[in-house]
Amino acid sequence: MVGGGLPLPLDWLAGTPFGSYALPAAILAVIVGGSALAAAALMVRSQPLAVPVALGAGLIQVDWIVGELMLVGTRGELMQWLQVIYFGAGAIIALLVAHLWQRSGQHPSRAH
C-alpha cells in the first residue's frame, strides 16, 4: 500500500480522514498484523496472556474490515471476497479463542 506494490486509487479515500494510504497501511501492519503476531508468539510459548491477546487480535481484524466497509465500501468482486474472507477469519479466531478461554476456566477479570 505504501510502496506502490499494490496500486490502489487515491479516489477510494475520498470522504475518509486519510489523504494517502500511509496511515491505513501503518495501522494494518502495526495494530492488525502486530496483534496477530503477538498472539502467535504468545501461543507458541504457551504464555497465559496468549488467549486474551488472540481474542483481541481476532476482534481487531473484524473491526478493521468493518471500518474498511464503512469508510471505503467494496470496490469490485475481488475486494468483496477478500473482505468476506478476512472478516470470517477474524470472527472464527475470536469465536474459537473465546470458546477456548471459556473451557479453560479463565475469565477476563482473572486474566494475568
C-alpha positions in Angstrom: 0.0 0.0 0.0 2.7 2.5 0.9 5.5 1.4 -1.6 3.1 1.1 -4.5 3.3 -2.7 -4.7 -0.4 -2.8 -4.5 -1.6 0.2 -6.5 -4.9 1.5 -5.0 -6.6 4.6 -6.4 -6.4 7.6 -4.1 -10.0 8.4 -5.0 -11.1 5.5 -2.9 -10.0 7.6 0.1 -12.4 10.4 -0.8 -14.7 11.2 2.1 -12.3 9.4 4.6 -10.0 11.1 7.1 -7.0 9.8 5.1 -5.1 11.7 2.3 -2.9 8.8 1.5 -2.6 5.1 2.2 0.4 5.6 4.6 -1.6 5.8 7.9 -4.1 3.0 7.0 -1.1 0.8 6.0 0.7 1.6 9.2 -2.5 0.7 11.2 -2.9 -2.5 9.2 0.7 -3.5 9.8 1.2 -2.5 13.4 -2.2 -3.0 15.0 -3.8 -5.7 12.9 -0.7 -7.6 12.0 1.1 -6.8 15.2 -1.7 -8.1 17.4 -1.8 -11.3 15.4 2.0 -11.7 15.6 1.9 -11.1 19.3 -0.9 -13.7 19.8 1.0 -16.2 17.7 4.3 -15.7 19.6 2.5 -16.0 23.0 0.6 -19.1 21.8 3.9 -20.8 20.7 5.4 -20.0 24.1 2.2 -21.2 26.0 2.0 -17.8 27.8 -1.0 -17.1 30.0 -1.8 -13.9 28.0 -2.0 -15.9 24.7 -5.7 -16.5 24.9 -6.9 -12.9 25.6 -4.4 -11.4 23.1 -5.6 -13.9 20.4 -9.2 -12.9 21.2 -8.2 -9.3 20.8 -6.4 -10.0 17.5 -9.5 -11.7 16.1 -11.7 -8.8 17.1 -9.2 -6.2 15.8 -9.3 -8.0 12.4 -13.1 -8.0 12.4 -13.1 -4.3 13.3 -10.6 -3.4 10.6 -12.9 -4.9 7.9 -16.0 -3.2 9.4 -14.1 0.1 9.4 -13.0 -0.5 5.8 -16.5 -1.2 4.7 -17.8 1.9 6.5 -15.1 4.2 5.1 -14.3 2.8 1.6 -17.0 0.2 0.9 -16.4 -2.6 -1.5 -14.7 -1.9 -4.9 -15.1 -4.9 -7.1 -15.7 -8.6 -6.7 -12.1 -9.4 -5.6 -12.2 -6.9 -2.8 -15.6 -8.1 -1.7 -14.4 -11.7 -1.4 -11.3 -10.6 0.4 -13.4 -8.7 2.9 -15.6 -11.7 3.5 -12.6 -14.0 3.9 -10.8 -11.6 6.3 -13.9 -10.8 8.3 -14.7 -14.5 8.6 -11.2 -15.4 9.6 -11.2 -12.8 12.3 -14.6 -13.9 13.6 -13.6 -17.6 13.6 -10.4 -16.8 15.5 -12.4 -14.7 18.1 -15.1 -17.3 18.5 -12.6 -20.3 18.8 -10.5 -18.4 21.3 -13.5 -17.3 23.3 -14.6 -20.9 23.4 -11.0 -22.0 24.5 -11.0 -19.3 27.1 -14.4 -20.4 28.5 -13.3 -24.0 28.6 -10.0 -23.1 30.4 -12.0 -21.5 33.2 -10.2 -18.2 32.7 -12.2 -15.0 32.7 -11.2 -11.5 31.7 -11.4 -10.3 35.2 -9.0 -13.0 36.4 -6.5 -12.8 33.5 -2.9 -12.1 34.5 
